[in-house]
Amino acid sequence: ADDLGGVDVAMGDQFQRLGGAAAAGNYSLANRIVAAATTPLVAYVLAIAPRLFRVGVTGVNAGSGYAIKLLLPILAYGVFAGCGIFVLAPLLPVLFGDGFLSAIPIVRALAALPLLVGISSLLLAVLTCSGAQRVRVVLEVGVLIFNVALNLILIPMFDILGSVGASLASQFALAVMAAIAIFHLARQKVPR
């Protein structure tokens, strides 16, 4: 569902031990549904990247100013996709069989992910397009480590919902840290 989704999927071995193949399958389906719903947001950010590069060449102030104008479609789609995921989740057993009935709460719990991924993708694009690629990489590596640690702690305690919590917390942390980095770089008024 996000850049960190692969880490959660890799935790499938723990799901196998804790909840069996059915639990791993339910989480995998939920993760793929949310990833599919998130794809248009990532494509939108990639499509606007050339404009962000042109604006961001003067620094993070110009890039972040332009990104604010682009935020409304991301927020609108993220909320729409999240609500759609939440409302349509009960159709999973109809589409995929009764074996996926227990995927409904997992999909619903992940419903906020498109919004969080959209926001963090835009903020990370601002960093990249403003010449702060190193800052972006440091943030992403830090959040990756945070995500793995959370999964290792939360999955044994809360099973699949632990991984859901780790995904949401990691994506939220990435967005907040990217926003803080942009704010800090903008205050420095030095192109990075």
N, C-alpha and C positions, 0 to 999 in steps of 0.2 A: 504494500500500500504506500510505501514511502521508501526513501533511500535506506532505511534501516530494516525494511521488511525481510530481507534475506537473513538477517540475524534471527528474527523471530521464527522464520521457517526452519532455520538450522536447529532451533530448539525442539524440533519435532521428536527427536530421540527422547527427550525428557517427557514429552506428551505420551509417547509410546509406553514408557515405563509407568507413568502415573495414571493415564486414562485409557490406554490402548489405542488401537488403530482408529477406532471410531472418533475418539477425541482429536487425534492428529488430523483426520480427514475433515472434521467439522471446522477446525481452526484454519486449515489450508483453504477450504472453500470460502470461509469468511474473509480471509486475507486477500484472496484473488478477486472477490467481488468488490471490496473496497479499493483495491489497486486499479481495477477497471474503471471505477467511478472517479478515481483521482487522475487518470491519464489525461483527460482534456485540460486540467489545470496545468499540469507539467508541460503539455504541448503549447498552451497559451504563453507560459513564461518563456519557453524556448523561442516562440515566434516573436516575442517583443524584445528579445535579447539584442538584436542588431541595433534597435533604437536606443536601448539602454547603454550600449557601448558608445554610440555617438554622443549621447548626453553625458555619460559618466566619464568621458575622457577628461573633463575639467575637474573631476573629483566626486567624492561621495555626496556632497551637498546637492549637486545638480542631479545625480542619479537617484537619490532618495526623494527629491522633489518631484521628479518625473514618475517615480514608482507610486507615489501617493495617488496620482491620477489614475493609475492602472489597478489600484487596489479594489475599487468597487466591484468590477466584474468577478474578481477572485472571491471576494466575500460573498457575493450573490450566488455564484455557482457552488461554492463550498457549503453554504447553508442549504441551498436547494438539493444538492447531492446528498448531504447528510440526512436531511428530512426524508428524501426519497428512499435512502437505504433503510432508515428506521421504519418507515411505513410499509415498505414492500418486503421486509424481512420475512413475514409469515408465509410468503409465497415459496420460500426455499423448499419445503417438503413437496409442494406441488410440482415444482420444476425438476428437483433432483431426487425425490423419493423420501419416504418417511424416515429413513436413516439419518437425514439431515435436520430433523426437528430440533435437536439440541444445538444446531448452528445458529438458530434465530437470536438468542441472547448475545452470542459472540458478535454477530454482524451488527446488531444494534449497539453494542458497546463500542464498536469501532467506527460508528457513524460520524463522529467528530473528526476523524482523520483527514478526509478531503479538505476541510477548511484549514486545519493545521498545516497540512502539506502545501496547500496553495500559498499560505502566508509565508511559511519558511522558504519555499522555493523562490518567491519574489524577493525576499530580503537577501537570500544568498546570491541571487542574480545581481542585485545592486552591488554587493561586495565585489563580485567577480568583475562586473562591467566598470567598476570604479577603480580598478587596479589593486584591490585588496584580496587577491586570490589566496595569499598565505593566511590571512585572517580566516577566510572561509574554510580552508583545509583544516586549520587548527580547531575550529568550532566543530566541524563534521567528525573529525577523529575523536575529539573529546566526548561528543554525544554518542558516538559509536561505542566507546568504552563504557559510558554511563548506561547505555541500553543493554549491553551484555551483562554488566554487573546487576542491573535491575532484574533482568530475566533469570539470572542464576539465584537471586534472592527470592523473587516473587513467585516463580513457577512452582517450586516445591511447597510453598505456603498456600497458593491460590489456584494452582493448576493453570488452565488456559487463561482464565481471567487475569492471572499474574502477568502473562505475556501481553495481554491487551493493555493492562495498566502501564507496562513498560513501554509499549509502543506510543501510547498517548502522552505519557510523561516525557519521553525522549523527543518526540516531535514538538511538543510545547516548549521544552527547554531549548531546542534548536532555534525556534522562532524568537524566543525571548533573548537569547544570547546574540543572535544576529542583529536584532533591533538595538540592543545595547552597544554592540560593536559599531553599528552605523552611527548611532548617536554620538559615541565617543570620537569616532573619526571625523564626523561633521563638526564637532566642537574644536577639533584641532585645526580645522580649515587648511589642511595640507592634503593635496591629492595623494592617494595611496594606491 
